[in-house]
Amino acid sequence: MLRQKVWVSPISEQSKLTWVQYLNSKNIVQLEHQRTDKIFVSSLDNPDFWFWINVDGDKNWEYNILK
């Protein structure tokens, strides 16, 4: 089964730095795991870099799961 892609956009200064350093300024990441309160994603270019995003009101990231 193919893993879903997620569009992310950094909000905080910390997430903007992460976006540049680890995501190569790309807005698409791969969905690794989804819970009711969080999603777990990984970088396409750097699959060893993973992070969690809170489903409701994350202070660092906006996201949208792509269909």
Backbone as CSV, one residue per row, in Angstrom:
resi,resn,N_x,N_y,N_z,CA_x,CA_y,CA_z,C_x,C_y,C_z
1,MET,0.837,-1.176,0.000,0.000,0.000,0.000,0.890,1.251,0.000
2,LEU,0.534,2.222,-0.804,1.272,3.467,-0.858,0.938,4.328,0.348
3,ARG,1.943,4.954,0.894,1.725,5.848,2.028,1.210,7.194,1.530
4,GLN,0.389,7.818,2.350,-0.188,9.098,1.982,0.827,10.224,2.137
5,LYS,0.597,11.265,1.376,1.417,12.467,1.457,0.654,13.520,2.268
6,VAL,1.430,14.388,2.919,0.857,15.454,3.734,1.529,16.761,3.339
7,TRP,0.719,17.798,3.117,1.238,19.132,2.876,1.431,19.799,4.231
8,VAL,2.612,20.349,4.487,2.897,21.038,5.745,3.405,22.450,5.461
9,SER,3.126,23.344,6.399,3.615,24.709,6.314,4.068,25.138,7.706
10,PRO,5.296,25.622,7.834,5.800,26.013,9.148,5.145,27.298,9.646
11,ILE,4.916,27.369,10.962,4.329,28.554,11.588,5.359,29.256,12.466
12,SER,5.987,28.518,13.350,6.930,29.095,14.316,8.322,29.243,13.703
13,GLU,9.153,30.017,14.381,10.541,30.170,13.927,11.278,28.835,13.978
14,GLN,11.008,28.046,15.002,11.641,26.728,15.133,11.264,25.824,13.964
15,SER,9.991,25.803,13.609,9.564,24.938,12.510,10.061,25.461,11.157
16,LYS,10.223,26.772,11.020,10.776,27.322,9.774,12.229,26.873,9.589
17,LEU,12.979,26.844,10.671,14.356,26.361,10.616,14.396,24.871,10.267
18,THR,13.521,24.084,10.877,13.406,22.652,10.565,13.040,22.450,9.105
19,TRP,12.106,23.251,8.611,11.635,23.167,7.231,12.793,23.362,6.249
20,VAL,13.663,24.322,6.541,14.806,24.588,5.664,15.876,23.507,5.809
21,GLN,16.231,23.157,7.040,17.345,22.237,7.271,17.036,20.785,6.930
22,TYR,15.869,20.306,7.328,15.577,18.878,7.193,14.599,18.531,6.078
23,LEU,13.749,19.484,5.721,12.773,19.213,4.668,13.177,19.844,3.336
24,ASN,14.341,20.476,3.300,14.848,21.119,2.083,13.839,22.105,1.491
25,SER,13.129,22.802,2.372,12.120,23.809,1.991,11.010,23.217,1.128
26,LYS,10.739,21.940,1.297,9.650,21.279,0.572,8.458,21.115,1.510
27,ASN,7.272,21.328,0.968,6.066,21.280,1.784,5.425,19.904,1.860
28,ILE,5.914,18.931,1.126,5.308,17.602,1.126,6.146,16.646,1.979
29,VAL,5.472,15.968,2.886,6.084,14.936,3.720,5.246,13.670,3.601
30,GLN,5.744,12.598,4.155,5.067,11.310,4.079,4.407,10.984,5.417
31,LEU,3.158,10.568,5.371,2.431,10.174,6.575,2.869,8.771,6.979
32,GLU,3.412,8.664,8.179,3.885,7.375,8.687,2.858,6.721,9.618
33,HIS,2.196,7.543,10.425,1.242,7.011,11.401,0.239,8.099,11.750
34,GLN,-1.014,7.689,11.940,-2.059,8.652,12.287,-2.808,8.179,13.519
35,ARG,-2.886,9.050,14.525,-3.657,8.794,15.728,-4.772,9.829,15.793
36,THR,-5.618,9.710,16.793,-6.701,10.681,16.911,-6.196,12.061,17.322
37,ASP,-5.066,12.119,18.046,-4.561,13.403,18.534,-3.330,13.916,17.796
38,LYS,-2.604,13.055,17.045,-1.368,13.446,16.374,-1.174,12.663,15.081
39,ILE,-0.365,13.245,14.196,0.104,12.502,13.030,1.628,12.480,13.079
40,PHE,2.191,11.404,12.569,3.633,11.204,12.553,4.061,11.223,11.100
41,VAL,4.986,12.110,10.744,5.390,12.275,9.348,6.903,12.176,9.206
42,SER,7.350,11.913,7.978,8.786,11.858,7.691,9.085,12.670,6.438
43,SER,10.314,13.136,6.364,10.785,13.894,5.217,10.960,12.965,4.013
44,LEU,10.610,13.451,2.831,10.809,12.650,1.616,12.293,12.538,1.266
45,ASP,13.030,13.616,1.437,14.454,13.636,1.077,15.350,13.067,2.173
46,ASN,14.875,13.102,3.395,15.662,12.645,4.530,14.773,11.730,5.385
47,PRO,14.562,10.485,4.970,13.606,9.608,5.652,13.975,9.274,7.095
48,ASP,15.196,9.604,7.508,15.576,9.405,8.909,15.095,10.545,9.796
49,PHE,14.492,11.585,9.204,13.961,12.697,9.985,12.444,12.571,10.070
50,TRP,11.945,12.414,11.291,10.510,12.264,11.556,10.085,13.299,12.569
51,PHE,8.786,13.634,12.555,8.257,14.511,13.605,6.750,14.323,13.734
52,TRP,6.259,14.702,14.900,4.830,14.634,15.203,4.196,15.995,14.970
53,ILE,2.936,15.990,14.541,2.130,17.209,14.419,0.831,16.961,15.175
54,ASN,0.485,17.869,16.085,-0.793,17.764,16.791,-1.930,18.004,15.809
55,VAL,-2.981,17.198,15.898,-4.115,17.318,14.987,-4.840,18.644,15.204
56,ASP,-5.070,19.014,16.441,-5.782,20.255,16.750,-4.833,21.298,17.326
57,GLY,-4.718,22.414,16.640,-4.005,23.564,17.159,-2.516,23.396,17.357
58,ASP,-1.825,22.769,16.428,-0.368,22.665,16.553,0.245,24.058,16.422
59,LYS,1.152,24.406,17.332,1.739,25.748,17.328,2.890,25.893,16.347
60,ASN,3.356,24.783,15.786,4.498,24.824,14.872,4.149,24.594,13.402
61,TRP,3.099,23.825,13.144,2.812,23.403,11.762,1.335,23.522,11.414
62,GLU,1.066,23.939,10.183,-0.238,23.747,9.554,-0.070,22.538,8.649
63,TYR,-1.123,21.755,8.467,-0.991,20.575,7.611,-2.314,20.246,6.941
64,ASN,-2.221,19.464,5.890,-3.389,18.979,5.179,-3.011,17.623,4.574
65,ILE,-3.745,16.581,4.938,-3.491,15.257,4.378,-4.031,15.237,2.952
66,LEU,-3.183,14.908,2.001,-3.556,14.918,0.589,-4.247,13.620,0.214
67,LYS,-5.192,13.712,-0.645,-5.945,12.533,-1.105,-5.272,11.903,-2.296
